[in-house]
């Protein structure tokens, strides 16, 4: 539990305080095309990182809630106990390895069937 709390603290403290709203149009338009492209790329990376951090904080909060309710370590799909090794590596994981792999396989199958449908369009 302490590790999750420490990680949550790190994520919160590491989030950048600069937001898109802080950037004026003049700042965004200043410089040549390469400068503007570099700033846009950096902003996109920053936004993606914030989204990942926000999602991880949410998962940590859910795991802490499960600890309080006595449901921590149970797979949300099959309700079997998740391996300790897996929980140590990712303490906020929701699924056992078998269910996670099955979900990823199902997602992959649906993605490939969609792409095959588009491949057949002329």
N, C-alpha and C positions, 0 to 999 in steps of 0.2 A: 504494500500500500504506500509506503514511504517513497519508493521509487516512482510510482505513478504521480504522486504529489510533487515530487522534485521535478519530474519531466514537465508537468503542467506549468509549474512556476517558470521553468526555462522557456517554454513556448510563449508564455505571456510576456515575459521580460524581453525576449528577443524580437518580438513583433515590432516592425518599423513604425515609427510615429508619423512618418510622411504619408500622406494620402493624396489621392488624385485631386481632391478638392483643394488641397494646398497649392497645387500647381496652377498658375494663371495661364491664360492663353498666350500671353507674351512670352512666358518662360518656355512653353512648349514649342512655340514657333521660332525661337531664337536659335541661330546657327544655320549651318548648311544642312542639306538633306541627310548626310551621314550622321551628323550630330543628333538630328531629330529622330532618325531611325534607331540610333543607339539608346536614346532616352526612352523611346517607346518600348524597345526590347527589354530594357531594365525595369520599366514599369510593369510589363507583362510578367516578368519573373517574380517581381515583388508581390503582385496580386496572386499568382499561383502559389507562392510560398505561404502567404497569409491564409489562403483557402485550405492548404494542407494542414497548417498549424491549427486553424479553427476546427477542422474536422477531427484532428487528433485530440484536441481538448475535449470535444464532444464525446469521443469514444472513451477517454479517461473518465469523464464524469459518469458515463453510463456504467463503466466497470466499477467505479466506487459505489454507485447506487446498488449494484448487484452484490457487492460485499456486504453492504448494510442489510440487504434483504435475504442474504444467505444463498443467493443463486450464482455467485461468482464461480467461474470455472466450468459451468455447464454450457454445452453447445446449444445455441439458440435454435438449431434445426432438429437435431436428433435427441437432444437433452442428455447425451452421454457426457462423461467427464472429459474435459480437454486435457491433453498430456501436460504435465508439469513443465517439461522442457519447452513446449510451445508457449505456455503462459509466461515463462521466464523471459523468453525472447521478445514476446509482444504481449505484455500484461493485459492489454485491453482487447485482445482478439475475441471475436464473437463465436467463431465456429471451430469445430475440431478439424483436423487436417483433411479427413475424408470428405466431410461436407463441403469444406472450402474448395477442394479440388473438383468436386461434382458441380458446384455452382459455377466455377470458372469454365469447366468443360461445357456446361449448358449455355453459358453466355457466349463462348466461342462458337458453338454450333449455330446459335441464332444469328450471330454476326456473319458467319460464313454463308449461311443460307440467304441472308439479305444481299450480300455482295454477289452471290451467284445469280440472284434474280436481276440485279442491275447489270451484270455482265452479259445477260442474254438480251438486253434491250438494244435495239439498233437505231 
